[in-house]
């Protein structure tokens, strides 16, 4: 409606819709300045109305009272869409890939409308493999597609059919239900750590997209995977709790939860439990930190706490993997130095102390730096510990001291160790290089050692590299090596805290109560005559004659270290296995003089079919017990049958403080029937001499602890002495034995042991025959290998690309991996693991080699997996992503890859923006839209401006507050990055990429760069890029680089690769060797959008931005703009889909509504 002010003054008009108020909408007030003409939009809403409509609109000048009427006449012709749905498995049983058949009744003015474009979405996901057909017979549109996978597996889903005709879009919705295919998930879990026999509670928060039906579980004792009992859970909402009382044994447990939802999808979870007594830990440290106590060799954290300079903690007294992060005070930087103590026993007083010594110039330090380094030290830590770790891991963050802009410095960083925990005592000769790893992305150097002291990070000088590397290698060898002599040493240990149940025990049997046991009379010493030369007694004849062999029951007493002192009490375990096909009740007793110190806690046990049970054996040695061996049998009786196990416990006095006693066998192995000769040594004598000592030696079976031989002798000590004795082995079987020697002096005693093995000589007839067979097999194998080698050499000479490839060591097909094509010259599909893109990639090749299409394919796969992609494009070639593939030449390759040229080509939702100066303003938060691509064209920039823009873009990524993530959260692509090199006119923009390559991966931001060359990039960039894709190249520098790095067989082939075939290398795959991939064609148009169309696009994008700004201003003024925002969103969506005409219609409508030029 056009209104003109014909008077030379400003006027104010009122507008009335009159009888058309139900279907017309026009502004109530209009202002016109002198002689102004204004177009006033008149909108109509014809919902539910058909036919002819008419009304007068009155325009009134309230100052003069004059009014004018304008007649509005409309004819309403309705466009209706009604749909019906038939699903392959019914509407309530939909799964991904199911066929959905829609019948769409589309009519315009009550007449069928055959000309329309139809689409289907289910909860915003496009239906796959869409096919449409207009059935002339029934005058309906028939639509068939496959149900898509919907993220998070929602159950109640809306299928929306959309029809577009005559630039008008209508839709119809149909409800469907998806099958629940997602198992329940444990959101959080915990267990209350307790002491033995205390009650604990397991808690789990569980979620499921339909509902959790059942949670049950059991508790497993991890020492030997024993089932300790079942769990019964109480439920409050999504929180499940279960109490558990059977914590009889000290150690680690896991609650194993079996979770089932209402659709019988199941999952399993484990909740760790630690059962140990508590201890109060206190100490002081020069630095504050953060303490984590973890279950050894697992990811289970048992305790976390802040470690202040003075600390007092209550923790469980057990073995931990201990991790301590020490905070270093650096202005403006958060730096933690980390020390991990593996398999450590925490102590109650001062378990550890730390200091972070000053680093930097040697003139300012309290210590001397290593001789093999140059320049300052970059990071350091001094550690004292009292936790007896098996291994110590040290991580030092050097970001404070290293100038990361200095090329190559990080490649020469090493860690050095000084034996003094007081670093001020460390001179330049006291440092040893330790084998270490430098993570340039995290700015951390890591090393392991077997002890704690002082550590620093230094820069290796060129003259010191050889010595340092040799020292580092020796250090690593010292750490991993070890002596086997410990197997021959003896000692004693005392039990405590209850025994461990044996594997397979069902603790639903008799409960294990408190330790108890009877005290019998002291047994008599069974030693022989005491004289200077000694007397050997054969103990095998003393075995009980009542033993009955019965394989149905097996008694296995766990009497380790069978030596006890007077006045000592100890508990052992007895495992009993029932091999019968019926349950039995077994009566347990101890016979012989062993019964005077050993008794079974439970005298009667009921044992199920083919199962086992455990009871405790309580040993109680009186203070006045006689020293010597206590022999006897542990006897089980059932149904007038008997089964027993012979055992011996040696009782001695407490240790002698005034001498050192040792036993060593002269040979580790003897033949059956030969004598076992051993040497006894007594030295470091501090007792008053001469002194008379009694010596008793026992030859014992290692498996049963049975005493088989005994020697007794008396000697007079006058000084250090060593002497030899021997046992005969007649009648003894092959196997492991040990000699136990006891020295007694003035009611005190000490003992030692040494192991021996009775076995035949090496070259027995059996071994001789085996050696001949091995030699024959070896000759056959060598011949076969030569033939195999000849085959591959011949195939490689005939192949265009390099073979063999170890397919098992390449990224495999999975739901998460990206399908990019085929292994060259094979039918094997090729994949890229998206996690490898977080460690960045570079695609290189000459113009026309297919490098852009290769990068396109990887970007497409990221979009298909809902990863946002951001491209910085100096060529404008990437603008084609918003258009589907129309190139018939590329479609010709579809069949080779099993792709359908009719249904597979499709565009991607995206935004194209033009950067026109070297300081763009980019909000990366706005670009984090799943499955959308944003292309920034930089083709308007000069080389200098391009260089400046790259630095600005990288800086803006660093300014964003990203969350750390191990997954690929965004893929950022820089094309034509060789332009950043000085020889191409760049001014060092590659340094910004270098910085990004080091840091971005911790945020899940992957960098992919496309370049014509790679050889000229600095090591700081290429050293942080794990995946290299080399397309065909004529660059001699790149060919020489490949030859030097991978070999001539690869360098020859990269100059003659087919277009679209590339060499991939990632050290994680194929033993580090490259492999060749024939990349698939793209789904989208890989060519740039024509300039004329791009100009229209940019103008339309500018209009959208202006409309967005005006709506924001209106919202700030409190105006309701919800409907207009929805309309603007529709225009943006159409723009992202490349449907410029539809987008322009929405924009023009909005402009009219907002009265914009």
N, C-alpha and C positions, 0 to 999 in steps of 0.2 A: 504494500500500500504506500503510494507516494504522497507526501504532504509537503506543500511549499508555503513558506511565510512570505506574503506579498507586501508586508508593511515594513517600514524602516525602524523596527524596534523588536526587542525580544518579546516572545509570547509564550504562554503556558497553556497547554491543551489537556483536556480530560477525554478519555476514550471509554465507550460502553459497548459490550458485545450484544446487549438486548436479548432477544429470543435465542441467539446463537451461543449463549454462555455455556451450554452443555457440550458443545463440540468445537468452539473457537477459543483461542487464547491470544490476547494482544496486550501490549503494555498499557497500564492504566493512565500513565502520565507521560507527556511528551513535551520537551522544551526545544524551541527553535530560536536561533539568533536572527538578526537582521537579514532578510532576503534568503534565508537558508532553505534548502530542499533536503528532505531526509527520507530514506527508504525504511519503512517500519515493517518488520516481519509479522505475518499473521499465521499462527500455527493452528493446526486442527488435530483433534483426537477423535477418531471415528470408531473406537472400540465398541463392538456389538451393534453397530449401526450399518444399514445397507440402503441403497437407493439414493434419491435426490434430497439434498439438504440446502436450505437457503436462509439467510439472515441479513439484516442491516447492521452495520457498525456505525455508531454515532460518534462524531468528533466535535467536542464542545469547547468553545473559548469562554471560560467562566467570567472573564472581565467584560466582554461585550455581549454575552448571552447568545451569540450566533452559533449555529450548529450545522454540520453537514453530515449526510448519510452516504455510506458506501455499501453497495449490495455485494454479498459474497454468496456464490452458488457453487455447490460441490455435487459431484456424482460419486458415490461410494461403491466400488466393486471389490468385494472381499477376496483375499488370498488365504486359503485354508490348507493346513497340513494335518492329516490324521494318520497315525501309524499303528501297525500291529507287529508283534515280534514272536517268532518261533525260534527257540534255541535247540541246539543239537542234544543237550542233556537236560533240557528243561530250564525254566527261568531261575530256578533256585539251586542249580548245581553247575554253575559256570566255572570253568577253568581256562587258563591261558591256552589259546589255540582252538577253543571250541568254535564251531560255525554258528553265526548268528544270521538269521534270515528275517529281514524287515520287508513289510509291504507298506508303501507310502501312498496315501490318497492325497494328491496335490491338485487343488482346484482353484481357478481364478474366475471370479464372478459366476460361481457354480458350474463352471465348465472345466473338464480335465485339462491340466497343464502338463504336456509331455516334455517341454523344453526346460530343463532345470539341472543344476549341479547339486548333487547330494553328498553329504558326508555324515560320518558317525563318530561320536566320541563317548567314551565311558569314563566318567569322573575326570574329564580333561585329557584322557589318553586316546589318541587316534586309533580307531579300529584298523587292524592290519589286513593287507591284501583285499582292499575294498573293490567290489565289483558292482556296477549298477546296470539296470536294463529296464526299458519302458515296455510293459506288456500291453500291446494294443487291444488284445482280447478283453482283458478285465479293466483296461484303462488305469493301470496302477504302475507305480515305480517299484521294481524289485531290487532290493539292496542286500548283498551278501558280503560278510567280512568275518575275520577271525578275532575272537576276544583278545585284547592285549593284556600284558602283565601290568598290574596297577601297583605302584609303590605302596609298601606297608600292608598289602593284602587286605583292604577293606572288604566287608561282607556285603553290606547294602549299598548297591551301586546304581547310578542313574545313567541309562543309555539315552543320549540326545541325538536325534536325527535332524540334520539341518538341510534345508532346501533353499537354493538361491536362484531367482529368476527375475529378469527385468530390473536388476540391481536392488531387488528386495529380498531380504533373508527372513525365513520363518523357521521355527523348529517345533519338535514334538518330543516329549520325554516318555521313556518306558522304564519302570523299575525292574532290576534283576538282582540276583544274589549270587555272589561268588562263593566257591568252596573255600573253606578255611584250610590253607596249606602251610601256615606258619606255626611253628612249634612255640610253646610258651617260652618266655625269656625271663631269666633272673636279673632283676634290676640291681639289687644289693643283697648282701648276705653277710652273716657274722656268727661267731660262736664265742661264748664266754669261756676263756681259758681258765683252767682250774688245777688244783692239786689232786693227787690220787684219792679215789673214793668220794670225791665231791660231785655234786650234781651240776650239770651244765645245761645251757639252753642254746639251741640252734635256731636262728631267725633268717628267713628269706622273704624278700619282697618280689613277687612274681606277677608279670603282666602277660596278657594274651588278648588278641583282638576280638575274641568271642567270649571266652571265659575258661578259667581253670577248673577242671573237674576233680582231679585227685592229685595229691602229693604224698608219696611214701618214701621210705628210705631205710638205710642201714648205716651202722657206724663200723668202720674198718680200722683195725690197728695196723699201721703201716709197716711196723717192724717185719711182719711176715704175712701181711695181707689177711689177717684173721677177722672174721665177722664177729663183732662184739655185741650185736643185738640190733633189733629193728626200731624204727622211729615211728611215732604216731603224732601227726601234726594237728594243732588247733588253728583255726582260721578266723581272722578278723579282716574283712575286706580282702585286699590283696596281700596281706601280711600273714605268714605261716610261722608258727612257733612249735618246737618240740623239746621236751625235757629228756635228759639222758643221765642215767645214774651209774652205768657200768664202766667207770674210769679206773679200774683196778690197777692198771699197769702204767708205769711212767713212759712217756714217749709221745709220738705224733699219731693223731687219728685224722680220718676224713669222714665226714658225713656224706654219703652218696645219695643224692635225691633223684628220684624218678618222678617226672612231672608229666601229667597228661591233661590235655584240654578237652572240652566237651565234644570235639570232633575227632578225638583219639589221636591228635598230633602229640608227639612226645619229645621230651628233651631230658637231659641229665645235667646235674650240677654237683660240684663238690664244695663242701665247706670245711676248711681246715680247723682242727682243734689241737691245742697243745696242753698236755697234762704233765706238769712238773711243779715241784715246790718253788715258792717265791724266795727271792733274796733282795735285800736292800743294797742298792748300788750307789755309792757316793764318790765324788772326786772333784778335782779342779782341772781346768784347762785354760791355757793362755788365750784361746779364741773360742767364741761361741759358734754353735753349729746346729745341725738338725740330724737326729739319730733315728735310724731305721733298723729294727731287729727282724730278720727274715728267716723263715724256715730254710735250712740248708738245701741247696740244689733245687730250689723252686721259686716261684714268683709270689708265694704267700707271705704277706707282711703280717707279723705277729704284734709288733709294737712300734709306734712312731711318737717321737716327742722332741721338744726343743731342748737343746743341750747348752745350758748357760755356762758361764765361766766357773760357777760353783753349782754342782748338780747333786740331787738326791732323788733316786728313782727306785721304784719297786717293780721288779721284773721277774720272770721265771728263770730259775737256775738251770739252764740247759745250753745246748750247743746252738749257735746262731750263725747265719751269714750277716755280719754287721756292716752297715753302710753309714758313714758320717760325712755330711756336707759341711765344710768349714767356710764360714762367710769371711771374705776378705774386704776390708774397708777401702773402697776406691771411690772417690767422688764421681757421682753420675753414672757409675757402672755397677751392675749386680754380678759379682763374680763369686762362684763357689768352687773350692778345691775339694775333691772327693777321695776318701780312702775307704776301701772295702776289705773287711777281714773275713775270709771264708772259713767256715766250720770252726768257730771260735767259742771257747767256754768263758762266759762273762764272769768277772770277779767282783767281789763286793766292795773292794777298795781300789780307787784310782785305776779303772780298767784301761784308760787311755788318756793321753794328753797331746795337744796339738799346738803348733805355732806356724804362722805363715811369715817366714822371714822376708825382709826387705829385698827387693830385686831391682835391677837396673845397672847403672854404671859401677864398675868394680871399685872405683875410688870411694863410693858411698857405702860399701858393704862391710859387714862384720866378718866375712869369710872370703876365702880365695876361690875363684872359679876354676873349672877343670882346665888342664893344660891343652886339651884337644879342642877347646872352643875359642871363639873370637867374639869380641863385643860383650854386651851386658848379659846378665841372666834375665829370663823373662817371666818365670813363675817358680814358686818353691813352696815346700812344706816340710816341717819337722814333726816326726811322729814317735811317741813312746807308747807301748801297749803292754798290757798284762793279761791278754786274753788267749794266748797260745794259738794263733791262727795257723791253719794249714797252708794258706797262701794269702798274700796281701796284694791288692790291686790299687794303684794310685792313678788318679786322673787330675791333671793340672791344666787349668784354663790360662792361656797365655795372652788373652785379648788385651790385657792392660799394657803389656810391655812391648808387643810386636807391632812394628809399622807395617800394616797389612798392604799398604800401597807399594812397598818395596818388592819388586819382582823376585821370585825365587827363594825368599828367605824362609818360608814355611817348609820347603823341601829339605832344609838342612837343620831343622830343629830336632834335638835329641833329648832324652831324659838321662840324668846322671844321678848316681847314688853314692852317698858317703856313709861310712859305718857309724858315725857319731850322730846321735839325736840332738846334741847341742851343736848347731851348725857353725858356731863361731870357732869350733875346734877343727873344722874341715879345711885342710890346705889343698893346694892345687894338685898334689899327687894322691890325695885321698879319694878322688872321685873315680867311679867306674861307670862307663856307659852301659845302660841296661837295654835289653831289647824292647822297643816301644813302637807305638803306632800313632801317627799324627792324623787327626781328623780336622782337615782345614775348613770344613763347613761349620763345625762347632767350635773351632779354635781350642782343641783339647789334645793333649798328649797323654797316652795311656801306657802303663807298664805294670808288670807283675813281678813279685819278688817273694822270697820265703821269710823275710824279716822286715822290721820297720827301722827307719833311721831318718836321714835327711835326703830330700830329693829336690833337684832343680831342673828347669828346662834351659838349655843353652843352645847356641848356634854353632854347629860343627864347622871348624875351619877346614879348608881344603887339604892342609898338610896333616890334619889329625884324623881324616876320614878312615884311613885303612886301619889304624890302631883301634879307633873307636868301634868300628864294625866288628873287628876280631874280638874285642872285649865284650861287646854286646852279644855276640854269638856264644862266647864262653859262658856269660851270665845266664843266657837262656838254657844252655846245656846243663848248667849247675842246677837250674830250677826244675828242669824236667827229669833229670837223671836221678839216681838214687842207688843205694846199696841194698842188697838182699840179705845182708848179715843179720838183720833183725829177725829173720825167721829162725835163727839158731840161738837166739838169746832167750833167757828165761826170766822169771820174775813172778811176783804174786800180785793178786788183786782181790779186793773184797767186794761182794755184792751189796746191793742196797736198793731200797725203793721198790721192792717187789720184782718178780721175774717177768720176762716177756712171755706171752703165750706162744705156743708153737704153731707153725703154719697149719691151717685147716681146722683149728680148734673152734668148736661151737660152744660159746660161753653160756649157753642156756642150761648147761649142766650144773653140777655142784658148785656153789659159790666158794671163792677163795677167801678165807678169813684171816685173822691176825696170825702172826708168826708164833709158833709154839712148838714144843718138842720135849720129850722126856730126857732125863739125865740118868744114864746108866753108870755102872761101875767102870772104873778105868780098866782098859784092856791090858794084857801082858805084852811086853816087847817081844816080838817074834824074831829078833835078830839072832844070828849064830854066835859062835864063840868069838870073843874079842881077843885079838893078838896082833903082833906087829905086822905080820904078813897078810892078815885079813882072811876071811872065809867067804866063799861064794856059795849061796844057797839057791837051789832050783825051786821056785815057788809054784811052778805049774802043777806039781803033785798035790798042792793044798786046795785045789778047786773042789767045790762040793760035789759029792757023788749023787745028790738028789736032783740035779738039774734035768729037766724034761724039755726036750726040743719040741716046740709047737709053733708052727708058722702062723697059726690062726691069730695069735696075739703077739705083739712086739712091744717090749718095754724099752724106752729110750731115755735114760736119765741124763739130764744136761748138767753134769758135774764138771764144770770147767775149772782149771787150776785147782786140782784136788789136794791142796795143802792148806792146813788150818793151824792157827796158833792156840795155845791154851787160853781158855776164857773167851774164845771167839764164838759168835753165833752167826750162821749164814743160812740163806734159803736157796735151794736149787729147784729146778723144774723136772717133773717126770711126765713124759708123753707116752700114752698107751694107745696103740692102734688095734682095732678089732677088725680082722679080715674075714670074720664069719658072716654068713647070710642071715643071722638072727642076733638080736640084742643080747648082751650078757652082763651079769653082775660079777665084778672082779673084786676079790679080797686082797688087800695089799699089806705086806709086812716086810720087815728087814730081819735077816738071819745073820749069824756069825757075830764076832765081836764088833762089827760095824754098827750093830743095833744099839750099842751103848752110847753112840753119839749121833745117830741118824734115825729119824722116824718119819713115816708118811703122815701128812696132815689129815687127809681123808682116807680112812681105812677101807671104805667100800665105795666103789664107783659103778654106775650103770652106764654102759657104753653101747651106742646104737649100731645099726647094721653098717658095715664098711665105713665107719667113722672113727674119730679119735677124741680123746679127752686128755685134760691136763690137770695134774694136782701138784702140790708143793711138797718137797722134801725139806724138813727142817733139821739142820745140823747144829748141835749145841755141845761144845767141847768144854768140860769143866776146867777150872783153874788147876786142879790137882791131877788131871789126866796124865797118863803115861805118854811119853813121846814115842813115835814110831807109827808103822802102818796099821790101820784098822780095816781088816778084810771082811767081806761078807757078801750076801746076795740080797737084792731087792726082789721079792717073790710075789707073784700074783697067782691066785688059785681060783678055779671055777669048775664046776661039774666034776670034782675029784681029779682035776688035771692041774698041772703046775707049769708056770713059765717064769723064768728068772733072769736076772742080769747081774753078773759079778762086778763088784766095784771095790775100790780101796780109797780111803782118805788118809793122807799122811798128816800126823799131828806133830808139831814142833814147838820149840820155845820161841819167844820173841827174838828178833834179829840181834846179832853181835855188832856192836858199834866199833870195836877195836881192830877189825881186820877186813880184808877184801878177799872173797872166794870166787873162783871162776872154774868152769868145766868146758873143755873143748875136745870134740872127737877128732881123731887124726884123719879120718876119711868120712865124707858125707854119705857114702854108700858102701856096703859090704855084701859079699855073696852069701847065700844061705849056708849055714854050717861054719862060716869063718868067724874069727873073734872080732868083737867090737872093742877097739883100743881107744882109751880116752885119757887126757891129761888133766890133772887137778892143779890149780895154782892158788897159793895163799900168800898174799903180800900186803903191803901197807899196814904192817902189824903195829898196833899201839898198845896192846895189852902187855902186862908184865910177863916176861919170859925168864926161864923156860916154862911152858904151859902144856898140859896134856889135853889133847882134843880127841873126841870120838867122831869118826866119819862113817857114814852109811850111804851106800850107793844102791839105786834101784834102776832096773831096766823095765820100762813100762810100755804098754801098747797105747799108741796115740789115740786110737778110736775108742777104746774101752777104759783107759786109765788103769788097766789091770797090771799088778806087779808080777813080773815073770822071773826075774833074777834079783839077788840081793847080795851085797858085799858089805861086811862090817870090819872096821880096823881102828886101831888106836895109834896115835902118833904124838911125839913130843915136839912142840914148836920151839925153835931157838932163833929163828929168823925167817926171811922169805924163803919159800920152798915150792917146788913143783915135782910131781911124781905121776907115774902112769899106772893104770889098772886096765883090765879087760873083762868082758863078758863073752861066754861062748853062745852061739846062736843055734845050736843043734835043736831040731824039732820046731823051730819057729817059722811061721809062714812069711812070705814076702809081704812087705808093707812098711808103714811108718811107725817108729818107736821113739822114745826119748829116755835119756839117762838123767836121773834126778839124784843130786848129791846133797847130803845134809851134814853140816859141821856143828857139833855141840861142844860148848865150853861153859862151865859154871852156870848151869841152868839157863843158858841162852843158846840160841841156834840160828843158823842162816842156811839158805839153800839156793842152789842154782840148777839149771837144766840145759841140756844140749840135745839136739835132734839127730836121728840116724835113720837111714833107710836100708832095709834088707831087700836086695834085688839081684837078678842075674846080671852077667856081663852084657855089654852092649850088643856084640855080634853073635846073637843067638841065631839058630836056624831060621826062626820066623822072621827076624829082622833082616837076615841076609836075603831071604826070598823077597821080602818087601822092597829091599833096596834094588834088586834086579828089576822088579816090576816098575819101580819109579823111574829107573834109568831108561827102560823101554818106552814108558809113557812120555818121558821127556824128549826122546828122539823123535817119536811120532808127532809130538806137539810142535817141535821146531820145524819139522818138515811141513806140517799143516800151516804154520805161521808164514813160512816162506811162500807157500802157494797163495795164501790169503793176501800177503803183501804184493805179490806179482799181479793178482787180480785187480787190486785197487789202483796200483800204479798204472796198469793198462787202461782202466776205466777213466782215471784222472786225465791221462794223456788224450783220451778221446772226448772228454767232457769240456763243455765251454766254461763251466763254473767249477768250483773247488769241491771235491769230495774226499773222504767221507764226512758226513755231518752226523753228530750224535743227537738223534731226535729226542732221546729221553732227557737230554740236558738243555733243551730249548723251552721257551714258554709254551705251556700246553693249553689245549682248549679248555675253557672254563667260562662260567657265567660272567666273570669280571674281566677276563682278558680281552684285548682288542684284536679282532680278526682283520688282518691287513692284506692278505693275499695267499700266495703259495711259496713253499721252498722252491727255488729255481730248479727247473728241469725235473720236477717231481709233481705228484698229486697231493703231497702233504700240505695241509693248511698251515699258514704262518700266523703267529700271534705276537703281540707285544703286551707285557705286563704293565698296567697303568702305574704301579708303584715305582717302576723304573723311570717314569717320566718326572717323578719328584726329584730325581737326581739328574734331570735335564738331558736334552738330546740336541744334536746338531745334524742337519740334513745338508749335504754339500754335493755340488755337481755343476757341470757346465750348463750354459743356456741350452734348453731343449732336451736335457737329460731326463726330465720328469721329476725333478726335485720338488717343485711346487705341488704337483699332483700327489706325490708321496706324503708331503706334509699335510695336504688336504685330507688324505685318507685317515691319517692319525687324528686330525682334528674332528673329522666326521665321527669316528669311533668314540671319541670323548663326548661329543654331543649326544650320541645314541645312548651313552651311559649316564646322561644327565649331568655331565661336568660342564660348567660354563667355560667358554673359550674367548679370549681377548687377543685380537690380532693387530699388529702395527705394520701397516702395509705401504711401502713406498711406491708400489706399482699399481695399486687399485685393482689388482687381479682377484683378490679375495672377496670382492663385492658380490661375486656370482653365487655365494652361499645361499642367498635368499631366493634363488631361482633353481628350478629343477633341471636336470640334465636333458638337453635336447640334441646334443652332438651325436649324430649317427655313427661317426667314426669311433667314438669311445664306446658306444653301445655294442658295437661289433665284438668287443672283448668280453661282454657280459657272460656269454655262454661258457667261455673257458673257465670262469670262476663260479659257475652254477648260479648266476644272477639272472633275474627276469627283467628284460628291457622294458616291459610294459608296466610292471607294478613297482619295481624297486626304485626307480629314479624319484627323488623328492627333494624339495627345498628344506631349509632350516630357518627357524625363527631367529631373527637377528636385527641388529641395528647397525647402520653405517654412519659414521661421523667423520667429518673432514677436519684435520689439524692443519692450521694455516700459519702457525708461527712456532718458534722453538721452545715456547713455555706453555704447553697445554695444561688446562685445569681438568683433571680426571678424578671422579669419585668412584673408586673401585668397589665400594659397597653397593652402588647402583648396578654394577655389572655382574653381581653374583646371582644370576638367574639360571636355575637348572636347565641345561640343554639349550641355552641360547648363546649365539655368537655375536660379539661386538667387534666390528671392523673399523679401525681408525685409519683412514687413508692419509698418507704423508707425501703424496706425489706432487703437492704444490710447494714442497720445501726444497731449499738448496741443500747441498751436502753438509755445509756448516750448520744449517738449521736442523737437519736430520740428526746430526751428532748431538746437538744441544738438546733436542727433544727427547732422545733416548735417555740422556742423563736425568732430565726432569721427570720422565715417566718412572724410572727406577727409584728415584728419591721419593716419589709420591707413594709407591708401593711400600717402601720402608716406613713412611709416616702413618700408614694405616695400622690399627690395633688388631693384628691377626691373632687367632687362636692357633696353638700348635696342633698339628694333625699328622698322623702317619700316612693318611690316604691322600690321593690327588683331589684337591678341592677346586683348583682353577688351573687351566693351561694357558700360559701367556706365550704368544708367538711373535718373534721378530723376524721379518723377511729382509733379504738383501743386507745382512749384517756385515758383509765384507766392506760395505761403504764406510764403516766406522774405522777401518784401518788407515794409517797415515798415507800408505801408498795409493789409496783410492780417494784421498782428500779428507779423511776423517781427522778429528783432533783429539782422539783418545776416549771416545764414547765407549769403547770396549771395556774400559776400566769400570764403568758403571755395571756392565753386564757381568764382569768378573765378581764384583761385590754381590750382585744378585745371585749368581751361581753358587756362591758360598753359603748364603743365608736363607734363600727362599724355601729350600726343601723342608725345613723344620715347620713351616706353616702349611705344607701341602701345596705350595705354588710351584708348578713345573714350568720350566723355560724350554722352549723349542726354538732353535734358530736355524734359518735357511741362509746358505751362503754359497757363493761360487767357489770359494777356496777355504781351506781350514789350516793349511800349513803355517800361515803367517800369524795365527792367533797365539797370544802368549800362553805359556804353560798354566798360568793361574786360572785361565778360563777352561782350556781343554782338560786340565787336571781335575776340574770339578764337574765335567760332563761325562756321565757313565755310558750313554748310548750314542754311538756314531753310525750314521747312515750315509754311505758314500755312493753316490750315483756316478754315471759315466763322467769322466773328467779328462781333459787334455792338459791340465796343469802339471808340469814336470815336478814342481815342488810337492804337490800332493801325492803324485805317483812315487816319488822318492821316499816320502814320509811313510806311505803304506808299505813299501818294500823293506824299509829299515825296521818298521814296527812289527809287521806280520809275515814278511817273506815275499820272495819274488813271484810265487805262484798266485798271490793275491794282486800284486801291483800290475801284473800283465793283464789281468782280467778287467780291472776297473776302467781301463781306457777303451774297452770294446764291449761294454755291457749294452744290452738292449735298452731302449727308452722305457722307463718304468721299472727296470730291474736295478736293485741296489744291494750293496754289501752292508750288512749290519754287524756291529761288534759291541758286545757288552761283556766285561770280564766275568760276570756271574754265570754265563752260559757257554756251552760248547767248549769247555776247558779254556776259555779265553780266546779261542780262534774265531775269526769272522765267519759268517755264512751269508748266502745270497738269497734274496727274496724277490719274487715277481709280484709287484704290488697290484692290487685290484683297481678297476676304474672307480670313479667317484659316483655318488648318488646325485650330487648337485652340479650345477653348471660351473666348471672350473675356469671359465673365462670372465673377464671383467665386464660389468654392465656398460653399455654404450654411454658416452659422455652426455648425450642429450637426455637420456633417461635418468642418468645420475643427477643432472641439474634439476630435473623435476623432483627427484627424490629429496635432494637437499632443501629445495624450497618448501616442499611439503613438511619435512622434518622441522624446519624453522618455524613454520606455522604452528605445528604441534607444540613446540617449546614455548612460543608466545602465548598460546591458549593456556598452557599449563601455568605460566606465570600469572596470567590474569585471574585464573581460578584461585590461585593461592592468595592473591590480593583480596578477592571477594570473601574467601574463607576467614581471613584475618579481620574483615569488617563484620563478621557474624552472619553472612548470607548463606542460605542453604544452596549448596551447589552439588549435592549428591548425584542428581540425575545427569548433570553436565559432566561430572567426573567420570561417570560410567560411559557416557558417549565418547569422551576423550580416550578412555581406555580402549574402547572398541576401535577407534581410529589408530591408536598406537599398535594394537595387535595386528590389524590389517597391514600396517606399514611394515611390521616385522616379518609378516608372511609374504611380503613382496607383492601384495594386492593393492597397487597404488591407486587404482581407480576407486575402489571401495573406500580406501582411507580418505581420499580427497572428498568424497561425498559427505562423510562424517565431519570432516574439518569444515567444509563450507556451511553445513548446517549449524555447527557450533558458532562459527563466525557471525552468522546471521543472528543467532540468539544473543550473543554478547555484543552485537552492534560494533564489530571490529572491521577495519578496512582490510 
